[in-house]
Structure formats: structure tokens, C-alpha cells
Amino acid sequence: MADSASASTIVTFADGATAGDGIVVRVASSPEGAILVVDATPFHPVDHTWPDQPGDSGVVSFQSTEAVVVDAVMAAVNDGGELAIGADIPVKRGAEGWTWLVAHRLAGDVPADLVPGATVHLSVDADRRAGLSRGHTACHLASLALDLAVADLWRKDPGTDALGNPDFEGRANQSSRIHQDGAVDEYRLGKSLRKAGFDTEAFGATLGDREAAINAQLAAWVASGAPSSILTDGPTITDRRTWRCSLPEGTAEILCGGTHAASLAEFSSITVMLDLSDPQLLVMTTTAVPA
């Protein structure tokens, strides 16, 4: 067995899988706990460069042994066998001489019989995954509704979003944190956004109206029951994935490495709250209620 994985991890979460078998290719230790790498996994890992959706949790079982997976994270190994985890990865994706992997953080030590070459069964916490998937879909829909609700406040062309509206999300978003059935997004309303042509004063003066417009749009989209899916360019963790939702106004496609609901019929409602306590920082809290 070579010191490094010979190929990027095959992932099945884009198809909605929450269980599957894999062959152990590497076990390691880290300051945060034991690490398990397999050739194929249904676990979605948190992205170390844009950590919006948390990694999956669950269990991995081998014969009579079972280990708890507390998190799934990105990892990379170089041609010399050096393994880097999460934020410690020193290169960008696609860097020559590196292979990209999904690492499973285990609670406690790696069981003695969990060794390279062993076949294991991986099971994701399906209820948590479903909540995160709804949260991620709701997050994208809320951003599209926000773009539409503030479209009249641009004096210059900022570029367009996935529905062809002025791209406030792309210009102003500085962080996004997804949780089960919701998300919190922060947007910087500073000098650079004003120079880009956005009327921040008018936005602040009409904040309540903008929030109402977003929620009305979200209610209409939920009522449509539109299909939602993930398109993939290939089966590995490095292949590009795109979220697609066929809304009444048109089909939206957004590059996205996360997981999503299969249909807007999975929601009873999606609503947002806008907070502008700091006039230079908009906080949008999105809440989804499952059907």
C-alpha cells in the first residue's frame, strides 16, 4: 500500500446518498483526533476555503467494529505522502503533485482492525444531512430573492446573478454559515460597494419593505414546488458541482459544493430577517420550515 491515496476520493452525496461502502486507503492521527480516508464515501466534507456548510457526521462500521464520525473535512496528500487536513492544506485545488481527499474525523482512536485495504460501511446521519440540505437550498433562494429585492438600488452594472438580476450577493457577501433548516449571511455595505454604484442609504431607509419583498418572493417560490438538483462534472471530490433549481422565472444554476433539497415541496416556508444594526453590515437570517 502506497503512503498516499492514488486517486481523489469518489463522492456520492451529490446524488443524495447517505450510505455506502468504501475501502480504507489511509488512517492517521491529528490534533483534533483520528483521521480515516476511504476510496469512496457518501459523506459531504466542509470546504476549508469557504466553510459554509458543515461536514456530515455519522458512523463507519467494519465487521463488529463501529466508529463515530464526528466530522468530514477536506484533505490533500502530496506525491511524497504528506497529508494535510482542512485549513492546513498549503495549496489550491488543482495544484500539481497533490491528490484531494475526504477525511473522516473519528471520535477516539482508530480501531485496530480498521487498516488500509479493509472494506467498511459508511452511514451518514440522514436527518442532520436533510436539515443541512434544506438550509443550503434556502440560503441560495434567499440570496436570489435579496438580489431581486434590491435590484433598483444600483446606479452601475454590478454583473448578474443566476436569474439575470444585479448581483448584490456576489458583490457584498463576506460570509455564509449554513445550519439545519437555515443560514446566516453577512454582507459588507462599505465604501467599495457604494463606489460600485449601490445606494446604501436608500437601502437602509427601506429595509422593512425590502424584507417584505424577499419574503413574498420566497413564499411564491416555495408554493411552486420547483425541482432542485445537483449537476456534477464527475464523481470525485475535485469535480465541479452545480446547484440547479427550475424556478418560475427561469432556471437558476449556481456553482456549489454542498448538498440540497430535491424539491421546494420539501419546505412549508422560507423566510428571512434583515438586521442593519451596523449600517455597514447587513445580516440576513434565513429560516426554513420543513413540509
C-alpha positions in Angstrom: 0.0 0.0 0.0 1.4 3.4 -1.0 1.8 6.1 1.5 -0.6 8.4 -0.4 -4.0 7.8 -2.0 -3.6 7.1 -5.7 -6.8 9.0 -6.7 -9.1 11.7 -5.4 -12.0 10.4 -3.2 -15.1 9.4 -5.1 -18.2 11.0 -3.5 -21.9 10.1 -3.8 -23.5 12.8 -1.7 -24.5 14.8 -4.8 -26.9 12.1 -5.7 -28.4 12.2 -2.2 -26.6 9.1 -0.9 -26.3 8.7 2.9 -24.8 5.3 3.0 -22.2 3.2 1.0 -19.1 1.0 1.2 -15.5 2.1 0.8 -12.0 0.7 1.1 -9.7 2.2 3.6 -6.7 3.9 2.0 -5.3 5.7 4.9 -5.5 6.1 8.7 -3.7 8.9 10.5 -3.8 11.0 13.7 -4.2 14.7 14.1 -4.5 17.2 16.9 -8.3 17.1 16.5 -8.5 13.2 16.5 -8.1 10.2 14.3 -8.5 10.5 10.6 -9.9 7.9 8.2 -9.7 8.2 4.4 -11.5 5.7 2.1 -11.7 5.5 -1.7 -15.4 6.3 -1.9 -17.7 8.0 0.6 -21.3 9.4 0.9 -20.0 12.0 3.5 -20.0 15.6 2.5 -16.9 17.4 3.8 -16.8 21.1 4.9 -14.9 23.2 2.4 -11.8 24.7 4.0 -11.8 27.7 1.6 -15.5 28.6 2.0 -16.8 26.7 5.1 -20.5 27.5 4.6 -22.0 24.0 5.0 -20.7 21.9 7.9 -19.3 18.4 7.2 -21.5 15.4 7.7 -21.4 13.2 10.8 -22.4 9.6 11.2 -20.7 6.2 11.7 -18.3 3.8 10.0 -18.6 0.1 10.6 -16.3 -2.8 9.9 -17.4 -6.3 10.9 -18.3 -6.0 14.6 -16.5 -2.7 15.0 -18.2 0.7 14.8 -16.6 4.2 15.0 -18.3 7.5 15.3 -17.6 10.1 12.5 -17.8 13.5 14.2 -17.0 15.5 11.1 -16.0 15.2 7.4 -13.3 17.6 6.1 -11.2 18.2 3.0 -7.7 16.7 2.9 -4.9 16.6 0.4 -1.8 14.4 0.1 1.3 15.2 -1.9 3.3 12.8 -4.0 5.7 12.3 -1.1 2.8 11.0 1.1 2.5 14.1 3.3 -1.1 14.5 4.4 -2.7 18.0 5.1 -6.1 18.5 6.7 -8.5 21.3 6.3 -7.1 24.8 6.8 -3.6 23.3 6.9 -3.7 22.4 3.2 -0.9 24.7 1.7 -2.0 24.6 -2.0 -5.0 25.4 -4.1 -7.1 22.8 -5.7 -5.6 21.5 -8.9 -2.0 22.1 -7.7 0.4 19.7 -9.4 1.6 16.9 -7.2 -1.4 16.8 -4.8 -4.4 14.4 -4.6 -7.6 15.6 -3.0 -9.5 13.5 -0.4 -12.4 13.4 2.0 -11.1 12.8 5.6 -13.4 11.5 8.3 -12.6 12.6 11.8 -13.3 9.9 14.3 -14.3 10.0 18.0 -11.4 8.4 19.8 -8.6 6.3 18.3 -8.9 4.3 15.1 -10.0 0.8 15.9 -7.1 -1.7 15.5 -8.7 -3.7 12.7 -9.5 -0.5 10.6 -6.5 -0.7 8.4 -5.7 0.1 4.8 -7.4 -2.4 2.5 -10.3 -3.1 4.8 -13.8 -2.7 3.4 -16.0 -0.5 5.6 -19.7 0.6 5.6 -20.2 4.4 5.9 -23.5 5.8 7.2 -24.3 9.5 7.3 -26.7 11.0 9.9 -29.6 11.3 7.4 -31.8 13.6 9.5 -28.9 16.1 10.0 -28.0 15.9 6.3 -31.6 16.6 5.3 -31.7 19.6 7.6 -28.4 21.0 6.2 -29.6 20.3 2.6 -32.8 22.3 3.3 -30.7 25.1 4.9 -28.4 25.3 1.9 -31.2 25.4 -0.7 -33.0 28.0 1.4 -29.7 30.0 1.6 -29.4 30.2 -2.2 -33.0 31.1 -2.7 -32.8 33.8 -0.1 -29.8 35.3 -1.8 -31.6 35.3 -5.2 -34.6 36.9 -3.6 -32.4 39.5 -2.0 -30.8 40.4 -5.3 -34.2 40.9 -6.8 -35.5 43.0 -3.9 -32.6 45.5 -4.2 -32.2 45.5 -8.0 -33.5 49.1 -8.2 -30.8 50.4 -5.9 -27.9 50.0 -8.4 -26.6 53.0 -10.4 -24.0 50.9 -12.1 -24.0 47.4 -13.5 -22.5 45.0 -10.9 -22.9 41.9 -13.0 -25.8 39.5 -12.9 -26.8 36.6 -10.7 -28.2 33.2 -11.7 -31.6 34.7 -12.6 -30.1 37.7 -14.5 -30.7 40.2 -11.7 -28.0 42.6 -10.4 -25.6 40.5 -8.3 -25.7 42.0 -4.8 -24.9 38.6 -3.4 -21.7 38.3 -5.4 -20.6 41.9 -4.7 -21.3 42.2 -1.0 -21.4 38.7 0.7 -18.5 38.2 3.1 -19.6 35.1 4.9 -22.3 32.4 4.9 -22.9 29.9 7.6 -25.5 27.2 6.9 -27.1 25.2 9.7 -30.0 22.8 9.8 -33.0 24.5 8.2 -31.4 27.9 8.0 -28.4 30.1 7.4 -26.9 33.4 8.4 -25.3 35.6 5.7 -23.3 38.8 6.2 -22.9 41.5 3.6 -20.5 44.4 3.8 -22.1 47.7 2.9 -18.9 49.8 2.9 -17.2 52.3 0.7 -16.3 49.8 -2.1 -20.0 48.8 -2.5 -21.0 52.5 -2.7 -18.3 53.1 -5.3 -19.7 50.1 -7.2 -22.9 52.0 -7.5 -25.1 50.6 -4.7 -27.3 53.1 -2.8 -26.8 52.0 0.8 -28.7 55.0 2.2 -31.8 54.2 0.3 -31.5 50.6 1.3 -31.3 51.4 5.0 -34.3 53.7 4.7 -36.5 51.0 3.1 -35.2 47.9 5.0 -38.6 46.8 6.1 -40.0 47.0 2.6 -37.1 45.0 1.2 -37.5 42.3 3.8 -41.2 42.0 2.9 -40.4 41.8 -0.8 -37.9 39.0 -0.2 -40.4 37.0 1.9 -43.1 37.4 -0.6 -40.8 36.1 -3.4 -39.7 33.2 -1.2 -43.3 32.3 -0.5 -44.1 32.2 -4.2 -41.1 30.0 -4.9 -42.0 27.6 -2.2 -45.5 27.4 -3.5 -44.2 26.5 -6.9 -42.7 23.2 -5.6 -39.9 23.7 -8.1 -37.4 20.8 -8.6 -33.9 21.2 -7.1 -30.9 19.1 -8.0 -27.1 19.0 -8.2 -25.3 18.6 -11.6 -21.8 17.0 -11.5 -18.9 17.1 -13.9 -17.6 13.8 -12.5 -17.6 11.5 -9.4 -14.7 12.8 -7.4 -14.5 15.4 -4.7 -12.5 17.7 -7.1 -15.1 17.6 -9.9 -17.3 20.7 -10.3 -20.8 20.6 -8.9 -23.7 23.0 -9.7 -27.0 23.6 -7.9 -29.9 23.9 -10.3 -33.4 25.0 -9.5 -36.1 25.4 -12.1 -38.0 28.4 -10.7 -41.0 30.0 -12.5 -38.8 33.0 -13.5 -36.2 30.7 -15.0 -33.7 28.0 -14.2 -31.0 29.1 -11.7 -27.6 27.5 -11.7 -25.0 28.3 -9.0 -21.6 26.6 -8.6 -21.9 24.8 -5.2 -20.1 22.0 -3.5 -22.8 21.4 -0.9 -26.0 19.3 -0.6 -29.5 20.3 -1.4 -33.2 19.5 -1.1 -34.6 17.6 -4.1 -37.6 19.9 -4.4 -39.1 23.1 -3.0 -42.0 20.9 -2.0 -39.8 19.9 0.9 -40.5 23.3 2.5 -43.5 24.6 4.3 -41.9 28.1 4.3 -38.7 30.0 3.9 -38.4 33.4 5.5 -35.7 36.0 6.2 -35.0 38.7 8.7 -32.7 41.6 7.8 -30.6 43.3 10.5 -28.8 46.5 9.8 -27.8 47.4 13.4 -24.4 48.2 12.0 -25.1 50.4 9.0 -22.1 48.9 7.2 -23.0 45.3 7.8 -26.2 43.6 6.7 -27.0 40.3 8.5 -29.6 38.2 6.8 -31.0 35.3 8.8 -32.8 32.7 6.8 -35.2 30.2 8.4 -36.7 27.2 6.7 -39.7 25.2 8.0 -39.8 21.7 6.5 -43.1 20.5 5.0 
